[in-house]
Amino acid sequence: MPPAAGELAGAGGGVEAERVFIGAGCNRVVNNVSWGACGLVAFGAQNAVALFSPSRGEIVTTLPGHKAAVNCTLWLPTKKDVLQVRSRETHYLLSGSSDGAIMAWKIGSGIGKWSHVLQLPAMHKKGVTCLAGRMVSDRVTIFASTSSDGMVVIWEMVVEPTAGGSCKVSCLHSLSVGLKPMVSLSLAVLPEQEGCLILAMGGLDHKVHIYCGDQSGKFIKACELKGHSDWIRSLDFSLPVMTSSEKHGLFLVSSSQDKTIRIWKMTSDVQQRKDNIGMASYIEGPLFVAGNTSYQVSLESLLVGHEDWVYSVEWQPPRLLLGGKAHQPMSILSASMDKMMMIWRPEKNTGLWINSVTVGELSHSALGFYGGHWEPDGKSILAHGYGGFFHMWRDVGLDSENWQPQIVPSGHFAPVSDLTWSRSGEYLLTVSHDQTARIFAPWRSHVDPGDVICWREIARPQIHGHDINCVAFIQGTGNHRFVCGADEKVCRVFEATLSFLRTLQEATLLKPDNEDFDDVQVLGANMSALGLSQKPIYTHGKESPSSASNDGPDSMETIPDAVPTVFTEPPVEDQLAWNTLWPESHKLYGHGNELFSICCDHAGKLVASSCKAQSAPVAEIWLWEVGTWRAVGRLQSHNLTVTQMEFSSDNAYLLSVSRDRHLSVFSIKKTEEGAQHHLVTKHEAHKRIIWACSWNPFGYEFATGSRDKTVKIWCVQDASSVKLLAILPQFRESVTALAWTGRDRARNAGIIAVGMDNGLIELWSVSGGRAASESSSDPSPLSVACMLRFDPLLCHVSTVQRLRWQKPDSADEKAAIELASCGSDHCVRVFAVRDT
């Protein structure tokens, strides 16, 4: 298993970086998730394959390599290969992406070291939609892949079972299925025919196609199973099951967009079947021949219970008996777009299949689950759904079943556009194009505060109707507040609720500042019908004036009231989506286009905002006074969108960079009437778009990063101009994010974190310059050097959108500081950077 403490990014230049946290949502496609016999769950998170540990409830690593979104994953050996899993040192993972690529990965189960084994030959011209396979011996695995290009490809993987063994994959055969591609596959070994394999495939033509073959990979069509009236979305073979005639039968379960599930039985005992007519009588289907045996297919049962498309069905994984034989439990898990998962079992007396367990979720979305999966031991079930979320339930009952929600990883399911630390750095606020704002924090154990600290999502303060582009935390004193901008012309201000402040206290185990709880009269917030404004719920039961009942005939869909809760353990998805909203306190009107960037000064007095712009009048920066929330300035300089802004550490200057390749420095002075401002300088700084900027916390030096792959360091001179101090060596990719933190004020030393378009992150040391020799007439030269290049295994796989350093501990400048990053790969990451 990967190490719990995190992974080192490698050391260099006197510092090392360690992974602390990864937050990511699941790609919203069927077949994306696979729960392996090794105990880890694999899923696609944009172009990466993410792995999470269900026992710890956190993502342990992400695997880079794919150049397009990951559609499907498959562990080998599978959960059905219980005989091959025993004493196995290595496990393999296959992943298929939307550009047709299939990759194989290897893990040593006792080591936790991942390696990218190989990329399979390019056989598919379009996205891979499903992978299915079975081990036919301790060394050989046969697996199949299907794609929207109408091809199904049969592969063979030969591995050495030892930890350092090699892995070879070869293409055995390809099947063309015509204009209507297959979207689901299942592969099994036929009972009493050890060398014969059976492949079921289903897709857009509403039929289940059965193919028979052998280990050479040559598959021939055997028959078609008709009955479904819409697309076949999932297929799964059981292990052979002993029938009453002492013969083994094979079961196949299929699910469809026609909302039904069908169980098909395949048996070689034809005569016994015809003589047995009872209440659970079979509907005879086609016959097919495999090897030297003929098999009769019959409809065992039709399961009707879901109210929407059934995207996933899966047999409960087999158990290994004492005699070394595998036992197949007669239990099926189904997951549907109706936001329900059901466990189906045959009733003991009649043999009729019934729904014995139902679990589900309550969400704002009308769409539900894309897939459901069993834990290898059958004690837990996992669902993933439209919101990129996971749900996990575990049977904790002793005498009877009692399925209870469990803690799982969570994160955004679209590009994460911005993030910010809270005022004192105890939690992280992120916003995304998935139209949510989320708060992540380290959750400390109440039992043993010194125990392992796991980061969790503890609140979802905003669920919006537009993609959110930018966010800034309001500094200073008073209640926790943030202001954000989305694909609309309005900035929105949110304030923390009393329930959140008390939950934060539970998470951090810190005594709160008295001011945190003073005058906080809002307990929680309710979502409006259109999902734009969030209305407060007051502590004394006062209703917000505008939260009128919406049960009239012309009202929108009814939105249930939130139940604000103080959580003593990390909240699960249902609670996050409904009960952790913050109320919106103000709207800031003024911009003519969608908001793009926003920042707050360090005293919590002013907020600056900008919007998307194609002309100088629209590209102006607006200044807002915190508290009154009135516009107190409109700063004109740029001609195109201002991409990022930041106030200097003493709030004397506001730095802005733009798509027009210029940087601007404004002098800002807060007054009782509002703010005085004037343009100090405007300078063409780069040859391409400038994406990022950051001030030195110790002085008036700042850095800019651009699409021209350069980072330049400047300083403000004589309050009238800027001087170029240094140009870092050209990077391999566009620079999209910068963050400068101070380490030694006496030497004016600090670290600049650089994020790039390919997802990689580097740390550069900066020291010297003007502030190092304020008493001398000759300033010391600026010294820059690369300290650390992060291991790609720890980095993003797409554009780094933002980097933010946690405020360093002023009492201990040698202590580890945390660096937060977010990217277009839907991931939020936190690293601990410390001296070696």
Steps between C-alpha positions, in 0.01 A plus 500: 500500500623856432645662815249677721726792582516614141759483226817702475536707189874471523751725665712772347648833594450436869123440496270204452128484423258242630147431382247580771166490320335435164136591437337399172162401363427202280457534124131485417499190279384140538769232565737763642546336841660167592538355851795264495578181687796692646251718691554824307241680288612641166314772313560757229548862609525694174820369329636327811423166661436562870520235769331520834511286810147422628636418846654847537247683287764699312670508161849352527639594159423597142665340198592730208540384143173531312457792264119493509226435757508154660178309421548156655723304736550129574702328773679173425456258662131588526284440807376180334853361471507396865708190431773705332500782758638281779860589600529729201770767526406716203177644368440664165268778399373571149361841403339615176453858387284698261777517237510119467813443708527212751771499767616239751633575849661275762510511880695288744239438770748516787708787363256762376725591206311571179650461158365570154552167330401569143261660257314246291519514120252747352214279384210737561437818302248643745442496875526175695170451684537167684762248611425146618733208574574181691813318602513159332814394689743643755693670220253559216209741484258540211324834483284688251455868420219670312488843342257735335683425172299173480794270580541247779861392551614185682836526684732266687710610797780272616661596830761356732328458838801628696535865605770580244346293222448621148170567327423443134176587322411391149193545280341164418194588297266783405128486432306756298147541634371744239354847521347453846794467739508290815520686831512211750696176521538201729734202469484162673631143486230250400421235763633152428694647207820635655650609172186672368417864559169678458473871422178699537468842343215746490443840355285720285303228319314386820638143471746299705748333264666178617838396355693183576873454466817362652828632632627560148261796491291377206137573592202392291147630544280242673161666546304815582285561807200723435267658750630844590339794322781756539879519515676227700713687758652226716573126489654269759559124508490308824734220591357154420221411743405146597145411391270236644616250238860512628592693188647847488303786348621844405296814565517824305334818626423788264366851561359751259370847447156340488522507887502120532750232598502152347667189638590240238593141582726283285507130574613186318235288676227539238290194583478580872378847418213380287375265769507766769192723472403701805419843631845630402472344155748609239435676175702308249748686288747397230739206500869537418793261475838561658771239471326164513207614716173670417358762735141611548440867580187589697361806673533437871336822617390848401571757774289816499550754776704794375325807364774612263782363284689217670865573425667227700450141621759287678498157663625487857866391489559130570632374831784254542392193697724293727542231238651748257185532292323823405139549610276740303245680724163546329490876543498782242570871550333748262547876467269736315450858394206508745762563775449151645713188543327169562617156609295217345487147638277195439237451769579189705168319466382586148830577325355824362751782476408795725652831598636441852703822555452852363735793562506838332575869519327835524655756265429822313556323169225311322758244388630213708749213489727393214623185669494275808776271625552235768792490737694175438369351827142614429474706821487843332346649187616807310314730259625781279270751339422804295651748748842332484433368851540165672260340746605201705283293732627225730298225663571554869212283626561200722180297482340677204617723219565864591657699217652828623671783302879506514758774444630518143720747309332795335595781266407702197390331177601786268805729471584666833541866413620661825578438866586697811607427857288627786633794700705290739557213261296233680297407192498530123218645287478393133269594213441320173319487170286229659316802650591427862722650769647244741693517827770242578666474841713256698270304731664405828396193695314569825626172643866570437575855378852389414367228272520513120329813372283452191381785285125506439244713325320660796265742324361601163420868557377573147310294244442730206335517161812631321862386468702668777824660379662678796489536877662711771485468877424821689793567733486691828274437798138394535315205361648280226401645164590449137411666172486312171434564133340267247386503138266785586543875547454495879745442785342319794601525865446210742527481879570197717219345697501415868472130419811521279704681766415231754573223248839662429569493872417127505731439203803697617453447878606863542337740740320761290557870522214657689442731209423200278177435686407856599210645304468196272124467483482279192486126564498386137365570152236370260538448127264695277305323227719636221822437689631858498441676834533317830268628774593502871351286776518695826588362843176626656275341242446815295431425138667702231239741361551375146488127579133465423335164466524371145208260495284699261391354168751712304800447727825334402594156628468494877832538681504340847612718790858457621567369848813683624706256705812511714697198380707303748632277221564580134174555306400272214376607158131544587586721795751706301257564217214617721603606848829689471406798281601854600252785454566764239525840669567741210506527123746738333372639169712692252689283257378465144618144438567175683731528803852369449725593793463637851724581799485658846757718674680369809312729738156390384404854391482478118408241236609531137321321217526470122298341220549357155569784260576581138531877544653749744173626655390147588848396622502749788558372853232578757582570863241418765500609862460208739204551733304759305566307179483815288720558198778743596718488192526401136859448389568535129814377332455172314339436162411132544400267784691548825605143581629544856541772766674518836558762770853557635561385856452855640198566274677801342489358147266291287668292230301380199590295192298454186445323172631817336853394610536798734541528873368799692583625848251729675562699815210439741421697815195422713315812620187566702315590183616189318835464326749716312679342210721587208691304236868479591612322187386285212757280334502249214652216695473188282457394139187294569204502741602555863315246712640548849662742743612499863660748745798437725353504857810690622519783247398658172639225275253296299497221243300458180447180297387473140406277211842588355639243752688756706486632857632851557577668831449876533513768769322831544749788482448846650124448499498592131635212294587130502840345440569153365722316748523149354361262241483135601625245242230421248258228607383215279134603519288810546513638855144520632535545878742668742518530878778673699555433870762647734746289698763738643424872527860594583628359171180584311488128419195317380363226278308547175272209403452476124211306344489415132257412224605133508413473870856492635615713795846636583641689799758778452696673773533879484721711725677837501383801305406844627344404832806305613719810520273786597779660703746476213510713189589198285231234513616140492429315175193283477579130521263241351538122477279198444446322831269217406315352207200300622472137400241478219323228703410771755410775254193592300450348156349817348543874541584626850239772554614642836768459765467638854741478793356466845605790722831391659527476875677823599620338824678217319638591161653151464166320538343324204267720296216372287453573131154456350442457128201447273476416135298420192530131590223549761755452781581697814838414651680601818876451550714545809830670413776477759875543522710188469 
